[in-house]
Amino acid sequence: MELHYTSTRNSDVRVTASQAILKGLAPDGGLFVPESLPSLHASMEEIKEMTYQETAYEVMKQFLTDFTEEELKTCINRAYDSKFDTEEIAPLVKVDDTYYLELFHGATIAFKDMALSILPHLLTMSAKKNQAEDEIVILTATSGDTGKAAMSGFADVKGTKIIVFYPKNGVSKVQELQMVTQKGSNVDVVAIHGNFDQAQSGVKAMFEDQELAEELHARGYRFSSANSINIGRLVPQIVYYVYAYARLLKYEEIEEGEQINIVVPTGNFGNILAAYYAKQMGVPIDRLVCASNTNKVLFDFFQSGTYDKNRDFVLTSSPSMDILISSNLERLIYLASGEDADETKRLMEELKAAGCYTVSPKMQEMLSDFEAGYTDEEGTKETIRNVYKRTGYVMDTHTAVASHVCEEYKRKSGDMKKCVIASTASPYKFVHSVMEALEGSMEEGDELELLPKLQEASGTEMPQAVKDILDARILHHIECDVEQMKNTVKQILGVEA
Ligand SMILES: *Cc1c(COP(=O)(O)O)cnc(C)c1O
């Protein structure tokens, strides 16, 4: 049976999976969502014997129904190969009585690789299926990790160009170096004088700009998105939650049907939404715990039912979660409204106009699968230090936020179900903050000199991705003001009037 996709803001929209991937965003500014959430076909008993790639096929075929088996398997095999430093792709590591689902074994050592290794293949396959001949231009705003993972995924993929925007002072040294040293004749990266939300709003405005779309189409280009709003990002993320559950079963850490909780360090709400979709597919997941840093707009939302982005934006040591507009939350709002596109549209328009909306008590009740917690900078550091002292396991700042929230949730609720924490980045990616946490204090100095120290402390080998940037040449130098983003894109594409 074919699964179609509609828009969170307009129930008249009806497209195939490949069309949704190709477009990225619905024409009305809404996000594509499946008309219904499919159930897992295979049993956990079967899935626990599967490799990551086989699990990926099992999950993704339910969502991308207009792809043939061969097409989908080709995409999967091109994505999850030796770019990952372990055959398991997403290993589950037990530390004390908690399980860390390590999603950082790909090319850029953060969880964005899980989806961005496959998105370019899904996208070019989708273009072929729909006879779209324009060159695909990927526009992406990044808080640090998406940008590099997207550049790496799209580099030299035929028929595509990619332009990434990042906040000049909002990413770590390693993240910035990873981006500005990226090779590939079709990649560009621009540092903007602004924050991530401004970068994301600027990109969204370009997607909604019909005049710009026509101008580009005349030159043989079409925009698409690699941001986590693309369902081609979301669907591959469901896979590792199914895989994690199956591994727990395989290792006899849980019994068949036993419920577990999932804790996710959250920014744009893509990763945790994927966990929720996995639950809807039938994976025995009880609580979905949403962990935030000081930018705790989601925590406040789950507490009060009011989403309010009117607050100071704080730069933290977990920059990939420094977000005040969590785009993917719109898909949850849509589900909570009973798939009411008019209501979702109204709330999102309120968000745009007033920066704030409140959901009805009934909708709030629909969100009761979610728990929320947050921690500040001190709590993040303390968690890294304490877990290391107790167990020798070194985690990155984002994972530490989740780990802290997980412990607090257990303590407050008394809920002793097994917890899987989405471990979203390698500690090497945030070496300065991690070493500061381990050593208690830190002198200013070159972040890169800390890498060998981390290697010593963690007893884990420095990832290839880090070794690669140490002596790579800087290839990208463009900077611009927020207001100049559109002109910069035109210049890069050579479509300046
Ligand atoms: C992107 C990112 C997150 C947040 O994930 P969302 O899907 O945006 O909620 C958390 N940690 C790291 C390291 C990331 O790169």
The ligand as an SDF file (V2000), in Angstrom:
LIG
                    3D

 15 15  0  0  0  0  0  0  0  0999 V2000
   21.6880   18.3840   16.2250 C   0  0  0  0  0  0  0  0  0  0  0  0
   22.1940   17.9280   17.5160 C   0  0  0  0  0  0  0  0  0  0  0  0
   21.3640   17.7870   18.6350 C   0  0  0  0  0  0  0  0  0  0  0  0
   19.8940   18.1510   18.5900 C   0  0  0  0  0  0  0  0  0  0  0  0
   19.1520   17.2880   17.7800 O   0  0  0  0  0  0  0  0  0  0  0  0
   17.7240   17.7340   17.2420 P   0  0  0  0  0  0  0  0  0  0  0  0
   17.3130   16.6700   16.3100 O   0  0  0  0  0  0  0  0  0  0  0  0
   17.9380   19.0440   16.5510 O   0  0  0  0  0  0  0  0  0  0  0  0
   16.8360   17.8750   18.4210 O   0  0  0  0  0  0  0  0  0  0  0  0
   21.9090   17.3130   19.8040 C   0  0  0  0  0  0  0  0  0  0  0  0
   23.2230   17.0180   19.9010 N   0  0  0  0  0  0  0  0  0  0  0  0
   24.0550   17.1520   18.8570 C   0  0  0  0  0  0  0  0  0  0  0  0
   25.4900   16.8340   19.0320 C   0  0  0  0  0  0  0  0  0  0  0  0
   23.5780   17.5940   17.6260 C   0  0  0  0  0  0  0  0  0  0  0  0
   24.4170   17.7260   16.6030 O   0  0  0  0  0  0  0  0  0  0  0  0
  1  2  1  0
  2  3  1  0
  2 14  2  0
  3  4  1  0
  3 10  2  0
  4  5  1  0
  5  6  1  0
  6  7  2  0
  6  8  1  0
  6  9  1  0
 10 11  1  0
 11 12  2  0
 12 13  1  0
 12 14  1  0
 14 15  1  0
M  END
$$$$
